[in-house]
Structures are given as C-alpha cells and as structure tokens.
Amino acid sequence: MNIEKERIILGIDPGTTIMGYGVLRVLGNRASYVALGVINLKNIKNHYLTLKKIFEEINLLIEKYLPDELAIEAPFFAKNVQSMLKLGRAQGVAITAAIAHGIPIAEYAPLKIKMAITGQGRAAKEQVAAMLCKILKISESELPKELDATDGLATAYCHYLQTNNIISNEKKYKNWRDFVQKNANKVKN
C-alpha cells in the first residue's frame, strides 16, 4: 500500500503595514491551495506593538493550519535604511514564531519567487497573482484586494517547487558540506 506523505507549507510575505500569507497542501508531487490572506497592521502606530501583533497572528496561523514548513520572502535592499530595518524585524518575528513551534524555515529572494512562478524575476504582483490563479485553479474572486496575500502564496509555491524534485531524480543535498561529503571523489581540495 503506497501512502503519499502530506505536508503543509505556510508562505509569508513580510511587511510592517500589510503581511501576506498563503497556505499550500502538498500530497506527493501535487500542491493544492488551502488559504491566503493578509494581516493588516496599518492601524498600529507603535512599531513594537506591530511586532507583537505579527508574532500573535503568525502563531494563530500556525495553530490553525499546522504547517510542516515555513517559507518566507527575504527582505529586499531598499534605499530607505529605516524601512529595511523595520521589514527585517517583521521578518525576524515571523521566523521566531515558527522556530518556537519547531517548524523548519526556508528563505527566498523576491526575484527567485517571481522567477519560479512566472519565469520572470521582475514580474509585477498582478502577473504573479494571475499565474497562481491558473496554476492552483483559484478563482480571481477568491483573492483579497491586497496582492501581498498572493505574494505569501507565491513564497509557499516557490518552496514547494524547490523541495519537490518533480522533474529529475537527482540527489538532494542539505547544504554544501553535505554535497562535498557525498561527492568526495568529484571534489578537488
């Protein structure tokens, strides 16, 4: 009897005013849409209270969907250093919530996520949303108006693509050291 293993992936698009999230269910080599939405932080004026709210909301998402893995978008480099620091803190709080639950974390650059979904690293948020609707068979009427939600789902789908080796049977490696150890005869010092 061949029982396919199920995994739940929670994807996060960090933000300090709107934080997007998406949830995928993976069964074997098939991913299906579970949920997406946003955490609205616009009305919180104190940055530290915003971080507290992020922590609480990510914990609620974890308790509701019981993810096996968390995929999060890496902060991009912005001209405004203060904005970048605040975004990094928001990301760190979301990561901390996952760590507190023992959930493994994967981080992806925005360009990599867009490339995985649309084939273009500089795709617009609207293109990412439209492609996810096609891939995961989501009705556009189900989408929240904030495209941060589809960015969160795109992060989860990117992680699915990176961790489900659908096309080839190549060996998977945990990290560079693992690769070197398993290919010692091919690696020169």
C-alpha positions, 0 to 999 in steps of 0.5 A: 500500500503506497501512502503519499506523505502530506505536508503543509507549507505556510508562505509569508510575505513580510511587511510592517503595514500589510503581511501576506500569507498563503497556505499550500497542501502538498500530497506527493508531487501535487500542491493544492491551495488551502488559504491566503490572506493578509494581516493588516497592521496599518492601524498600529502606530507603535512599531513594537506593538506591530511586532507583537501583533505579527508574532500573535497572528503568525502563531494563530496561523500556525495553530490553525493550519499546522504547517510542516514548513515555513517559507518566507520572502527575504527582505529586499535592499531598499534605499530607505535604511529605516524601512529595511530595518523595520521589514527585517524585524517583521521578518525576524518575528515571523521566523521566531514564531515558527522556530518556537513551534519547531517548524523548519524555515526556508528563505527566498529572494523576491526575484527567485519567487517571481522567477519560479512562478512566472519565469520572470524575476521582475514580474509585477504582483498582478502577473504573479497573482494571475499565474497562481490563479491558473496554476492552483485553479483559484478563482480571481474572486477568491483573492483579497484586494491586497496582492501581498496575500498572493505574494505569501502564496507565491513564497509557499509555491516557490518552496514547494517547487524547490523541495519537490524534485518533480522533474529529475531524480537527482540527489538532494543535498542539505547544504554544501558540506553535505554535497562535498561529503557525498561527492568526495571523489568529484571534489578537488581540495 
